[in-house]
């Protein structure tokens, strides 16, 4: 089957490498990213390397109308999507009281609202495919509440819970639903600095974006419902599940309060980054 994959957040980071991985498998592409985010450069790179010419859409998912806009553009172009990859996201690491109301709203719109609405808009078309796939990008942070990353970890828990529930609903259909739960991914200087602040464990568990993308697409096509790249990250998830929640919160508070303190002293301009 000649799949067409729609990938959000495709202008940089993991989204770019998910696009490159799909292109290497011969899939047609619809790439969505923020205006002026490098999307045209990614599309040109794919055209040169793989002779595939992506259809590109600039959209800002902090705006609640963006999912409908993307769906309308795709339908107007006569494109039938058989793979939906909800990758766009916003990350954060700061005390909740320091976040603006606007930032909180933006994060929730991108990380939860857009994921649910894009999935709903495209679900009918996906169900008309002989085999279709939804890949929703969550995080290892989805498995436990995280002080100083509270609304981020909560938003990723939403993605995980929504995806698992939807997979159960669609188990007798042609649509497979997978949830990607990666650990640290050093996609830019901001995330590399954050990984460095979190110590040796974060550094050894970090996996480059191109490798995460290869694992994600391979396991998605193998119908794996939950994808956790890297042995260390899988061990971490297992160990954390065995630790009482109160102790988890104590350990995570100690870890991230130190990291936030270091950030405030060294790089005060960092508040958020695209996931």
Residue frames relative to the residue before (quaternion, step in Angstrom):
aa qw qx qy qz dx dy dz
X 1.0000 0.0000 0.0000 0.0000 0.00 0.00 0.00
X 0.3434 -0.7322 0.5524 0.2020 3.56 -0.95 0.90
X 0.1819 -0.8362 0.5115 0.0777 3.56 0.09 1.31
X 0.1566 -0.7125 0.6675 0.1495 3.50 -1.36 0.41
X 0.1513 -0.8073 0.5693 0.0371 3.55 -0.66 1.18
X 0.1851 -0.7373 0.6396 0.1139 3.54 -1.00 0.92
X 0.0411 -0.8113 0.5815 -0.0436 3.57 -0.69 1.15
X 0.2214 -0.7710 0.5835 0.1265 3.57 -0.77 1.02
X 0.7821 0.2773 -0.2345 0.5064 3.55 -1.17 0.56
X 0.3436 0.8035 -0.4281 0.2303 3.54 1.20 0.60
X 0.5186 0.6833 -0.4029 0.3191 3.61 1.22 -0.05
X 0.8031 0.0096 0.0231 0.5954 3.58 1.20 -0.39
X 0.7865 0.3843 -0.2238 0.4285 3.54 -1.34 -0.09
X 0.8316 -0.1571 0.1359 0.5151 3.54 -1.11 -0.73
X 0.6230 0.5674 -0.3492 0.4098 3.60 0.96 -0.79
X 0.6244 0.5355 -0.3320 0.4616 3.57 1.03 -0.78
X 0.7179 0.4472 -0.2614 0.4651 3.57 0.87 -0.93
X 0.5736 0.5411 -0.3818 0.4822 3.57 1.16 -0.43
X 0.6397 0.5172 -0.3175 0.4716 3.58 1.04 -0.78
X 0.6615 0.5005 -0.3051 0.4679 3.58 0.92 -0.90
X 0.6506 0.5139 -0.3180 0.4600 3.59 0.99 -0.81
X 0.6514 0.4981 -0.3150 0.4778 3.59 0.94 -0.81
X 0.6477 0.5170 -0.3186 0.4601 3.58 0.97 -0.84
X 0.6371 0.5366 -0.3289 0.4449 3.61 1.01 -0.77
X 0.6831 0.4490 -0.2713 0.5081 3.58 1.24 -0.43
X 0.5781 -0.6353 0.3484 0.3752 3.57 1.31 0.16
X 0.4366 0.6974 -0.4691 0.3207 3.59 1.20 0.29
X 0.4330 -0.6319 0.5679 0.3012 3.54 -1.17 0.61
X 0.2483 -0.8159 0.5171 0.0720 3.56 -1.10 0.67
X 0.0845 -0.6925 0.7109 0.0892 3.48 -1.33 0.68
X 0.0879 -0.8242 0.5595 0.0000 3.56 -0.47 1.22
X 0.0954 -0.7980 0.5950 0.0014 3.55 -0.84 1.06
X 0.1997 0.7660 -0.5958 0.1356 3.56 -0.95 0.88
X 0.6962 -0.4536 0.3572 0.4265 3.52 -1.36 0.15
X 0.5762 -0.5374 0.4604 0.4089 3.61 -1.15 0.39
X 0.8530 0.1297 -0.1262 0.4895 3.54 -1.15 0.79
X 0.4662 0.6940 -0.4311 0.3393 3.59 1.08 0.70
X 0.6375 -0.5453 0.3298 0.4331 3.60 1.24 0.19
X 0.3373 0.7828 -0.4742 0.2205 3.58 1.26 0.20
X 0.6452 0.5238 -0.3276 0.4496 3.60 0.97 -0.80
X 0.6354 0.5241 -0.3290 0.4620 3.59 1.06 -0.72
X 0.6359 0.5131 -0.3245 0.4765 3.58 1.02 -0.78
X 0.6558 0.5105 -0.3099 0.4618 3.58 0.93 -0.89
X 0.6530 0.5081 -0.3140 0.4657 3.60 0.98 -0.81
X 0.6369 0.5288 -0.3246 0.4575 3.59 0.99 -0.82
X 0.6604 0.4994 -0.3014 0.4729 3.57 0.99 -0.85
X 0.6356 0.5315 -0.3301 0.4522 3.58 0.99 -0.80
X 0.6778 0.4896 -0.2876 0.4671 3.58 0.99 -0.86
X 0.7346 0.4470 -0.2393 0.4510 3.57 0.84 -1.00
X 0.8407 0.2097 -0.0460 0.4972 3.57 0.90 -0.93
X 0.3828 -0.7470 0.4655 0.2805 3.61 1.27 0.03
X 0.4981 0.5772 -0.4577 0.4574 3.53 1.06 0.92
X 0.2016 -0.8037 0.5536 0.0833 3.55 -0.79 1.01
X 0.2627 -0.8113 0.5020 0.1445 3.59 -0.10 1.27
X 0.3754 -0.6430 0.6133 0.2634 3.50 -1.30 0.54
X 0.1418 -0.8333 0.5326 0.0425 3.60 -0.59 1.09
X 0.0805 -0.7699 0.6328 0.0186 3.53 -1.16 0.77
X 0.2158 -0.7486 0.6111 0.1401 3.55 -0.89 0.92
X 0.1613 0.7795 -0.5836 0.1608 3.56 -0.70 1.11
X 0.2642 -0.7506 0.5911 0.1322 3.53 -1.17 0.71
X 0.2556 -0.8236 0.4911 0.1234 3.57 -0.28 1.27
X 0.4606 0.6154 -0.4902 0.4109 3.59 1.20 0.25
X 0.6396 0.4728 -0.3129 0.5191 3.57 1.29 -0.32
X 0.4599 -0.7296 0.4323 0.2631 3.59 -0.65 1.08
X 0.6337 0.5363 -0.3350 0.4456 3.59 1.19 -0.38
X 0.4856 0.7213 -0.4124 0.2719 3.62 1.22 -0.33
X 0.6446 0.5157 -0.3644 0.4310 3.68 0.81 -0.73
X 0.6553 0.4939 -0.3173 0.4754 3.60 0.95 -0.81
X 0.6229 0.5458 -0.3326 0.4511 3.57 1.04 -0.78
X 0.6615 0.4990 -0.3067 0.4684 3.59 0.89 -0.92
X 0.6573 0.5122 -0.3155 0.4540 3.59 0.89 -0.90
X 0.6582 0.5140 -0.3081 0.4556 3.58 0.93 -0.87
X 0.6417 0.5217 -0.3211 0.4615 3.59 0.99 -0.84
X 0.6670 0.4999 -0.3042 0.4612 3.59 0.91 -0.89
X 0.6784 0.4796 -0.3017 0.4677 3.59 0.88 -0.88
X 0.6401 0.5302 -0.3282 0.4490 3.60 1.02 -0.78
X 0.6778 0.4755 -0.2807 0.4854 3.57 1.13 -0.64
X 0.4603 -0.7099 0.4300 0.3152 3.59 1.26 -0.04
X 0.4353 0.7027 -0.4475 0.3412 3.57 1.17 0.56
X 0.1996 -0.7594 0.6103 0.1053 3.55 -1.01 0.90
X 0.2188 -0.8019 0.5491 0.0869 3.57 -0.55 1.20
X 0.1031 -0.8014 0.5869 0.0508 3.59 -0.92 0.92
X 0.7298 0.2359 -0.2009 0.6094 3.59 1.32 -0.03
X 0.0664 -0.7805 0.6214 0.0157 3.56 -0.81 1.05
X 0.0394 -0.7967 0.6028 -0.0155 3.56 -0.67 1.13
X 0.1512 -0.7883 0.5951 0.0398 3.55 -0.41 1.30
X 0.0633 0.8435 -0.5219 0.1103 3.55 0.04 1.34
X 0.5603 0.6355 -0.4008 0.3487 3.61 1.03 -0.69
X 0.1903 0.7879 -0.5685 0.1409 3.56 -0.96 0.84
X 0.2863 -0.7132 0.6101 0.1930 3.52 -1.35 0.29
X 0.1929 -0.7763 0.5915 0.1015 3.56 -0.97 0.91
X 0.0272 -0.7934 0.6072 0.0333 3.55 -1.26 0.26
X 0.0123 -0.7610 0.6485 0.0130 3.51 -1.32 0.44
X 0.4597 0.6407 -0.4725 0.3935 3.54 0.00 1.32
X 0.6136 -0.5144 0.4275 0.4197 3.56 -1.23 0.28
X 0.5688 -0.6293 0.4074 0.3384 3.56 -0.92 0.89
X 0.6620 0.5307 -0.3129 0.4269 3.59 0.96 -0.84
X 0.6478 0.5212 -0.3233 0.4519 3.59 1.21 -0.36
X 0.5962 0.5859 -0.3579 0.4162 3.59 1.25 -0.26
X 0.4360 -0.6775 0.5202 0.2836 3.55 -1.04 0.74
X 0.6205 -0.5311 0.4217 0.3937 3.55 -1.25 0.43
X 0.6280 0.5455 -0.3309 0.4455 3.58 1.02 -0.78
X 0.6587 0.5027 -0.3137 0.4636 3.57 0.94 -0.89
X 0.6368 0.5266 -0.3282 0.4577 3.60 0.94 -0.86
X 0.6617 0.5021 -0.3007 0.4686 3.57 0.94 -0.89
X 0.6467 0.5238 -0.3196 0.4531 3.58 0.94 -0.87
X 0.6625 0.5102 -0.3136 0.4499 3.58 0.86 -0.94
X 0.6910 0.4749 -0.2906 0.4610 3.58 0.85 -0.91
X 0.6210 0.5378 -0.3454 0.4538 3.59 1.04 -0.69
X 0.7079 0.4517 -0.2636 0.4748 3.58 0.89 -0.93
X 0.7713 0.4261 -0.2114 0.4229 3.57 0.73 -1.09
X 0.7960 0.2533 -0.1454 0.5302 3.61 1.09 -0.51
X 0.6986 0.4839 -0.2859 0.4428 3.59 0.67 -1.10
X 0.6970 0.4735 -0.2866 0.4559 3.60 0.78 -1.00
X 0.6290 0.5398 -0.3405 0.4437 3.60 0.99 -0.79
X 0.7046 0.4625 -0.2731 0.4638 3.58 0.80 -0.99
X 0.7076 0.4740 -0.2785 0.4438 3.59 0.86 -0.94
X 0.6390 0.5027 -0.3427 0.4707 3.61 0.93 -0.75
X 0.6316 0.5287 -0.3323 0.4595 3.56 0.99 -0.81
X 0.6798 0.4835 -0.3024 0.4611 3.57 0.89 -0.86
X 0.6387 0.5360 -0.3348 0.4390 3.59 0.93 -0.85
X 0.7837 0.3662 -0.1802 0.4683 3.59 0.83 -0.97
X 0.4710 0.7217 -0.4344 0.2617 3.60 1.19 -0.31
X 0.6406 0.5318 -0.3443 0.4338 3.60 0.89 -0.83
X 0.6672 0.4850 -0.3017 0.4782 3.60 0.94 -0.86
X 0.6313 0.5394 -0.3361 0.4446 3.59 0.97 -0.81
X 0.6736 0.5097 -0.2989 0.4439 3.56 0.98 -0.82
X 0.6292 0.5188 -0.3401 0.4682 3.59 1.22 -0.27
X 0.5633 0.5777 -0.3931 0.4409 3.61 1.26 -0.04
X 0.5775 -0.5807 0.4427 0.3653 3.57 -1.16 0.58
X 0.7659 -0.0615 0.0311 0.6392 3.55 1.15 -0.70
X 0.0300 0.8050 -0.5893 0.0624 3.56 -0.70 1.06
X 0.2139 -0.7858 0.5753 0.0758 3.53 -1.25 0.54
X 0.1032 -0.7265 0.6730 0.0927 3.51 -1.24 0.68
X 0.0436 -0.7708 0.6356 0.0060 3.56 -0.90 0.99
X 0.0684 -0.7982 0.5985 0.0003 3.56 -0.52 1.21
X 0.3067 -0.7750 0.5292 0.1591 3.56 -0.72 1.09
X 0.0681 -0.7668 0.6382 -0.0082 3.53 -0.63 1.24
X 0.3904 -0.6850 0.5534 0.2686 3.60 -0.96 -0.86
X 0.6077 -0.5046 0.4427 0.4244 3.57 -1.24 0.27
X 0.5752 0.6097 -0.3634 0.4067 3.58 1.20 -0.54
X 0.5490 0.6374 -0.4007 0.3630 3.61 1.20 -0.28
X 0.6734 0.5606 -0.2888 0.3858 3.57 1.14 -0.57
X 0.8017 0.1161 -0.0872 0.5798 3.61 1.22 -0.13
X 0.5238 -0.5923 0.4855 0.3728 3.63 -1.09 0.54
X 0.1413 -0.8180 0.5566 0.0324 3.58 -0.92 0.90
X 0.3605 -0.7234 0.5458 0.2212 3.61 -0.51 1.13
X 0.8121 0.2048 -0.2256 0.4976 3.56 -1.07 0.91
X 0.7240 0.2450 -0.2272 0.6035 3.58 1.30 0.13
X 0.1645 0.8833 -0.4348 0.0607 3.53 1.32 0.47
X 0.7543 0.3583 -0.2430 0.4935 3.61 0.62 -1.00
X 0.5748 0.5611 -0.3899 0.4502 3.61 1.18 -0.40
X 0.6976 0.4489 -0.2885 0.4781 3.61 0.73 -1.02
X 0.6275 0.5291 -0.3399 0.4591 3.61 1.03 -0.69
X 0.6548 0.5082 -0.3167 0.4612 3.59 0.97 -0.81
X 0.6744 0.4775 -0.2964 0.4789 3.58 1.03 -0.74
X 0.5795 0.5432 -0.3704 0.4816 3.59 1.21 -0.48
X 0.5970 0.5479 -0.3477 0.4716 3.58 1.10 -0.72
X 0.6647 0.5079 -0.3120 0.4504 3.59 0.83 -0.98
X 0.6616 0.5087 -0.3026 0.4605 3.58 0.93 -0.93
X 0.6984 0.4753 -0.2788 0.4567 3.59 0.77 -1.04
X 0.6443 0.5208 -0.3123 0.4648 3.58 0.96 -0.89
X 0.6849 0.5020 -0.2888 0.4422 3.57 0.88 -0.95
X 0.6623 0.4961 -0.3113 0.4673 3.59 0.93 -0.86
X 0.6535 0.5075 -0.3152 0.4647 3.57 0.98 -0.83
X 0.6642 0.5005 -0.3039 0.4648 3.58 0.94 -0.89
X 0.6098 0.5518 -0.3487 0.4495 3.59 1.03 -0.75
X 0.6520 0.5067 -0.3132 0.4691 3.59 0.99 -0.81
X 0.6528 0.5195 -0.3133 0.4537 3.58 0.98 -0.84
X 0.7704 0.3829 -0.1769 0.4782 3.57 1.01 -0.87
X 0.3510 0.7924 -0.4612 0.1903 3.60 1.26 0.08
X 0.7265 0.4012 -0.2526 0.4974 3.62 1.10 -0.50
X 0.5937 0.5499 -0.3628 0.4621 3.58 1.28 0.29
X 0.6433 -0.5263 0.3964 0.3899 3.55 -1.33 -0.10
X 0.6149 0.5658 -0.3340 0.4361 3.61 1.29 -0.05
X 0.1642 -0.7683 0.6147 0.0692 3.55 -0.78 1.10
X 0.1586 -0.7835 0.5958 0.0766 3.60 -1.01 0.84
X 0.0328 -0.7932 0.6076 -0.0215 3.57 -0.79 1.08
X 0.2161 -0.7513 0.6102 0.1283 3.53 -1.20 0.66
X 0.2202 -0.7665 0.5933 0.1095 3.57 -0.78 1.06
X 0.0374 -0.8056 0.5904 -0.0318 3.58 -0.69 1.14
X 0.0080 0.8408 -0.5408 0.0250 3.61 0.33 1.18
X 0.4390 -0.6177 0.5694 0.3185 3.51 -1.37 0.28
X 0.8136 -0.2200 0.1552 0.5153 3.60 -1.10 -0.59
X 0.0676 -0.7685 0.6361 0.0148 3.55 -1.05 0.91
X 0.2583 -0.7960 0.5269 0.1485 3.62 -0.44 1.15
X 0.0236 0.8620 -0.5035 0.0534 3.57 0.34 1.26
X 0.7996 0.0182 0.0009 0.6002 3.61 1.16 -0.49
X 0.7316 -0.4302 0.2812 0.4478 3.58 -1.26 0.09
X 0.6093 0.5672 -0.3447 0.4338 3.56 1.06 -0.72
X 0.7148 0.4289 -0.2608 0.4870 3.57 0.83 -0.99
X 0.6062 0.5424 -0.3630 0.4545 3.62 1.05 -0.63
X 0.6456 0.5077 -0.3199 0.4723 3.59 0.97 -0.80
X 0.6456 0.5201 -0.3212 0.4578 3.57 0.98 -0.83
X 0.6474 0.5139 -0.3164 0.4655 3.59 0.97 -0.85
X 0.6335 0.5309 -0.3287 0.4569 3.59 0.99 -0.81
X 0.6687 0.5115 -0.3024 0.4469 3.60 0.94 -0.84
X 0.6883 0.5044 -0.2857 0.4361 3.58 1.10 -0.63
X 0.6148 -0.6355 0.3204 0.3399 3.57 1.23 0.24
X 0.7921 -0.3760 0.2315 0.4214 3.50 -1.42 0.03
X 0.6522 0.5269 -0.3420 0.4243 3.60 0.92 -0.81
X 0.6453 0.5059 -0.3220 0.4733 3.58 0.98 -0.81
X 0.6604 0.5193 -0.3180 0.4394 3.59 0.96 -0.81
X 0.7146 0.4414 -0.2762 0.4672 3.61 0.88 -0.85
X 0.6859 0.4704 -0.2939 0.4711 3.61 1.16 -0.44
X 0.5103 0.6561 -0.4197 0.3647 3.60 1.24 -0.21
X 0.0963 -0.7789 0.6192 0.0267 3.56 -1.07 0.84
X 0.5034 -0.6676 0.4606 0.2980 3.57 -0.90 0.92
X 0.6386 -0.5976 0.3441 0.3415 3.53 -1.11 0.80
X 0.6411 0.5352 -0.3474 0.4265 3.61 0.95 -0.74
X 0.6563 0.4960 -0.3084 0.4777 3.59 1.06 -0.75
X 0.6206 0.5292 -0.3383 0.4695 3.59 1.00 -0.79
X 0.6519 0.5221 -0.3155 0.4504 3.59 0.95 -0.87
X 0.6442 0.5166 -0.3273 0.4593 3.62 0.94 -0.86
X 0.6684 0.4917 -0.3016 0.4695 3.57 0.89 -0.92
X 0.6624 0.5368 -0.3098 0.4209 3.57 0.88 -0.97
X 0.7090 0.4487 -0.2775 0.4680 3.59 0.78 -0.96
X 0.6294 0.5344 -0.3388 0.4510 3.59 0.98 -0.77
X 0.7259 0.4279 -0.2553 0.4742 3.58 0.81 -0.97
X 0.5639 0.5638 -0.3863 0.4637 3.58 1.15 -0.49
X 0.6935 0.4696 -0.2751 0.4721 3.57 0.87 -0.96
X 0.6596 0.4743 -0.2979 0.5013 3.58 1.23 -0.45
X 0.4800 -0.7151 0.3926 0.3226 3.58 1.36 0.22
X 0.3036 0.7500 -0.5268 0.2604 3.58 1.09 0.66
X 0.3710 -0.7739 0.4597 0.2281 3.64 -0.55 1.04
X 0.7856 0.1398 -0.0787 0.5975 3.62 1.10 -0.63
X 0.1016 -0.8111 0.5759 -0.0078 3.56 -0.66 1.18
X 0.0237 0.7772 -0.6259 0.0604 3.57 -0.64 1.18
X 0.2289 -0.8108 0.5212 0.1364 3.61 -0.13 1.21
X 0.7971 0.3239 -0.2393 0.4499 3.57 -1.04 0.81
X 0.4897 -0.6879 0.4581 0.2779 3.56 -0.81 1.05
X 0.6506 0.5253 -0.3269 0.4404 3.59 0.93 -0.86
X 0.6578 0.5022 -0.3127 0.4661 3.58 1.00 -0.77
X 0.6383 0.5073 -0.3340 0.4729 3.59 1.04 -0.67
X 0.6294 0.5140 -0.3262 0.4830 3.59 1.07 -0.76
X 0.6345 0.5396 -0.3228 0.4496 3.57 0.97 -0.88
X 0.6527 0.5084 -0.3129 0.4665 3.57 0.93 -0.89
X 0.6566 0.5109 -0.3092 0.4608 3.60 0.95 -0.84
X 0.6772 0.4958 -0.2969 0.4555 3.57 0.90 -0.94
X 0.6642 0.5076 -0.3129 0.4509 3.57 0.94 -0.88
X 0.6315 0.5411 -0.3394 0.4396 3.59 1.06 -0.67
X 0.6734 0.4888 -0.2859 0.4753 3.59 1.23 -0.50
X 0.6235 0.5401 -0.3313 0.4580 3.59 1.29 -0.26
X 0.5092 -0.6423 0.4650 0.3346 3.64 -0.86 0.86
X 0.6187 -0.5920 0.3726 0.3576 3.56 -1.05 0.80
X 0.6336 0.5421 -0.3437 0.4319 3.60 0.94 -0.81
X 0.6733 0.4720 -0.2941 0.4872 3.57 1.00 -0.82
X 0.5854 0.5618 -0.3665 0.4554 3.59 1.05 -0.70
X 0.6895 0.4881 -0.2823 0.4545 3.55 0.82 -1.03
X 0.6279 0.5323 -0.3358 0.4579 3.58 1.01 -0.77
X 0.6941 0.4748 -0.2773 0.4647 3.59 0.84 -1.00
X 0.6820 0.4818 -0.2963 0.4636 3.59 0.92 -0.87
X 0.6102 0.5405 -0.3523 0.4598 3.58 1.04 -0.68
X 0.6589 0.5050 -0.3075 0.4650 3.57 0.93 -0.88
X 0.6683 0.5155 -0.2962 0.4471 3.56 0.96 -0.90
X 0.7789 0.3809 -0.2026 0.4551 3.56 0.67 -1.09
X 0.5829 0.5509 -0.3946 0.4484 3.61 1.10 -0.43
X 0.6269 0.5160 -0.3256 0.4846 3.58 1.10 -0.69
X 0.6669 0.5049 -0.3030 0.4567 3.58 0.93 -0.92
X 0.6515 0.5037 -0.3163 0.4709 3.59 0.98 -0.83
X 0.6290 0.5293 -0.3317 0.4628 3.59 1.03 -0.76
X 0.6551 0.4971 -0.3110 0.4765 3.60 0.95 -0.86
X 0.6415 0.5277 -0.3235 0.4532 3.57 0.97 -0.83
X 0.6566 0.5256 -0.3125 0.4415 3.57 0.93 -0.91
X 0.7074 0.4596 -0.2600 0.4698 3.56 1.06 -0.72
X 0.7767 0.3756 -0.1766 0.4739 3.56 1.06 -0.77
X 0.8144 0.0349 0.0169 0.5790 3.59 0.87 -0.89
X 0.0782 -0.8684 0.4877 0.0426 3.60 0.55 1.15
X 0.6017 0.5991 -0.3698 0.3772 3.61 1.15 -0.38
X 0.6046 0.5879 -0.3741 0.3859 3.62 1.16 -0.38
X 0.0135 0.7824 -0.6225 0.0157 3.55 -0.86 0.99
X 0.8195 -0.0369 0.0796 0.5664 3.55 0.80 -0.99
X 0.0796 -0.7744 0.6235 0.0727 3.52 -1.32 0.26
X 0.5439 -0.5951 0.4690 0.3606 3.54 -1.18 0.49
X 0.3326 -0.7465 0.5435 0.1916 3.54 -0.95 0.87
